[in-house]
């Protein structure tokens, strides 16, 4: 059995693959609070494992001073749990053994998007824009004739419209706008950590309550009413001061800001590389469908199911290792 593991800052995703059968696990696991519990989490999946295929983004979490420290710690913890060969996927599309990965720590930092892109290029569409919207970020990856044309580091991808630090759940809504029209006036917004994109996503029925897997800003509920309460605070108000339909209208205005942010970056990539086919994946697939109307959209959720879409890098890296071992 191959175990594909994607250790992110907020979520750990695990895919078990045996032949054509697979099983997906998606765990909310904030590494900045729980990194010392990672081994205990992974021990739950240490049963008849023959190979590990590993990707990560958690090395960027602020529990680590440097990416080098993060990569080494994560790989060491995986090594402590699994007594089998461990292959770490790098940003060049190669599998490295764990010791080599520790030496080339920048090559394996934030490499999960590349695993998804390589899988898409080989199994889904050889020329397209891969758009992966997760809980925290949105990757926008140009692929042409199976060649992944994205920059290699998160910094370079931020600089080239290939990474937008906005997600379905964890983005503070103040990131989307500092002013919104409210009651006919252009109104300043609070930049306090009162509400997140998960609140907007749930209010507008883009996610379910079960999809709201991260912590809430006020540590209260994840239901529709609680989301309305949090969003009202962004206007320094409460639900006695603002009607519910006004809050929903406010949510729609913020949501349109989110859609425009995604679309303008995808449009830039589409024009730069002359691409119109878009493969979408991640928790934000429904948001991406709204943002990218007019593109030829291919949905990973429709092809492989919601579980794969939510945990795509772990699934992709496991399938890629399976293919390499079979060659």
N, C-alpha and C positions, 0 to 999 in steps of 0.2 A: 504493500500500500504506500502511496505517496501522500504526504501531508503538505499542502500548500499553506504557508503562514504569511499573513500581511499584518505587521505590527505597526499600527498608526499611533499618533499621539492621543487620540480619543477613542479609537475602536481597534480591536483585534479581530481579524477575520481568518477563518480556518476552513480549508476545503480538504476533505478526504476523497481520494480517487483510487479506485480499483477497476482497471479495465475501462469500460464505458460508464460505470456507475460512479456517482459522486454524492457527497453529503456536505451541506454548507452549514457553517456556524458563524454567527455574527454577535460579538460580545462588546458591549460598551465598557471600556476599560481605560480610564484616563491615566495615562502613564505618568503625568506630572504629579499625581497623587499616589499611584499604586505600583510604581516600577519595581519595588522590592517584592511585590506579590506576583510578578510575571511568571516565575517558575511554577508556583502553585497552580496558576491558571493553566499553563501548558501541560502539566502533569495529568490533567483530565483527558488529554488526547493522546497520551503515550501508551498506545496499545496496538501491537502488531504493525508498527510503522517501519517501513523499509528504507525510505528516503525522505528527507526534508527539503522542500523548495521554499526559500525565504526571501521576502522583500520587507522593506521598512520605511517609515517616515518619522518614527518616534524619536530618532536621534536629534530632531530639532526641538523636542519638548524642553521646557525650561528647567527640568530636573537634571539636565546635563549642561555642563559649562561649554562643551565643544561637541561638534559632530563626531570627532574621533572618539571621545569618551562614550558617547551614546552608542555608536556602532559596536565598539568593543564590548560594552556591557550587555547589549541585546544579544549579540552572538554568543557570548559566554553563557548567558542564561539559557539559551536554546541548547547549547552543547551540554550543559549540566543536566538537562532533562532527557535528551534523546541520545540513545546509544546506536546511532546509525549515521551514514554519510549525510552531511549537510551541505547543500548547494545554495549559494547566495547570488541572486540575480543582480547584475549591474546595469548602469545606464547605457552601456554599449551593446546590450543584448546578449551578454555572456553569463554563464554560470561559473562562479568562483567557489573553490573550497573555502571553508571558514577562515583558515589562517591567512590565505591570500586576501580574502575580503577585509580582514582587519587591517592589513597593510595598505590596501587600496580603499580606505574608508570613504573617501569622497565619491568614488565610483559606485558604491552601493548605497549612498545616502539618497533618500527620496527617489528610489528606483522603481517604485510600484507602478507608476504611470507607464513606464517603458514596457513592463511585462504585459500590461493590458494592451498597449499599442502593438506590440509584436504579435500577440494572440490575434488581435483584430486583423492585422495585415496578412496573417497566414490562414485564418479560418473563416473570416467574415467578409472583408472587402479590402482589396489591395491598394486602392486609391480612395482616400476619404479624409474627413476631419473627424477624429475621435473626440467626443466631448463627454467627459466623465464628471458628473456633479455629485459629490458626496455630501457628508454632513458639514464639511468645513471649507472645502476648496472646489474649484472647477478647473479641470485640465482641458486644454484645447490643443490637440496634437495633430499636425498635418502629416499625412501618410501618402506617399506617391510611389506607385509601382513597387509596393512592399517596403519601400525605404522610409524609415521614420525620420522626419526632417526637423524635429523639435530640438531646441537647445538642451544641454545636458544638466545644468544646475537650476535650482529653483529661482535663484537670482536672475539668471539669464532668461528664464522662461517668463518671469514677471516683466522683464524689460521688453519682451517680444510678443506680448499678447497671448502667450501660451499657458499662462497660469493666472487665474483670477482668484483672489483670496476671498471668495464668497461661497457659501454653501447652503444647503437646504435647512440646516438646523442651527448651527452654532454662531453664526455671524450676528454681532450686535446690529440692531436696525439703524443705529446712528451712522453706520458705515455707508448705508444706502443713500442718505440725504441729510442735509442739515436744515433744509427748509422744505415745507410742503404746503400747498394751498389748503386752508382749513376755514370753513365758514366764510369763504369769499376773500380771505386775506392770505398772503404769503406769510407763513408762520414759522418761526424758528422752532427747532426741535431740541429736546434735551439730549445730551451725549452721555448721560448716565447709563449704566448697564441695567436697564429696566426690562428690555424685551429683546428677543432674538428672532432670526428668520424662521425658526420652528413655530413661533407663535403666529406669524403671518401664514406660513404653509398650512397649519392646521385650521385656522380661521377660514381660509379659502379652499379647504378640502383638497389640498395637494398632497397631504400625507394623512395617515391615520394616527390615532393616539398611540398605538403600538409602535409606530415609526418614530415617535418623539422619544428617542433613546437617551438623549443627553440630559444633564441637569438643567433645571429651569433657573433663571436669574434670581427669583425670589424664593426658591426651594419649595414652592407650592405646586398645585396640580398641573396636569398636562391636558386637561379637558378644555372644551370650547370657552366656557365661562372664565376660567383662569387665564387663558390666552388674551381674551378681551381686556381683563383687568390689567394685565401687564402692559398691553399696548397703549392703554389710556395714559399710563404713567409717562410715556415718551413725550406726551403733550403737557406734562406736569399737571395732570388732571386725574379724575377718577370717574367711576361709572355713575355717580350722582350728578356730575357736571356735564358728561357727554353721553348722548344716546348711543345705544348699541349699533344702530345703522350708521352713525357717524364714525364709529370705530372701524366698522367693516369697510366703509368708504376710504378711511385712512389706510387700512391694510391694503386695499387695492392700489392706492397711489404709491405706497412703498413697494408693492409687488411689481408695478410697472417700472419702477426705477431698477429693480433687480433684473427684470427681463431685458431692459435696454442695455444694462451693463454687460450682460452675457452676449447679447446680439452684436453689440458694436465690436467686441473682441473677436467673435467668430467671423463677422463680416470682414474684418481686417485680414484674418488668416485666409479666408476663402478667396479674397481678391489677390492676396500676395502669392498664393500657390495655385490659383485657378481650379478650385475644387468646389463642388456643390453637393456631393453626397456626405451625409453626416451620420456617424454611428454614435448613438447615445447610450449611456449606461450610468448606473448609480442611483442613489435614493431620489435624486432630483429629476428623474426622467420626465415626469409630468410637467415640471417647470420648463425643462428644455424644449418640450413639444410646443409650449406656448411661446417661448422666446424665439424659436427657430422656424416659425411658420414660413413656408416658401422654399425651404431646403428639402431635398430628398432624404427623409429620415429613416434609418434602420435602427430598431430597438433591440438591445440585448435582452431586455425583459421579455419581449415577445418571442425571441428566438430560443432562449434558454431558461426563462423563468425569473421571477422576482429575486429568489435567493441568490442566483448567480450575479444578477445585476448589482445587488447590494454588496457583494463580496468579490467583485470581478478580479482585482489583482491576485487574490489568493487562488482563485480558480484558474486564472490565466497562467500563473507561474507553475502551478502543478501540472497543467496540461502541456506546457512547454517542456518541462523536465521529462514528462512521460514520453513525449515525442523524441527527445534527444536520446533517452535510454533505449528506445526501440529502434533507433537507426543503426 
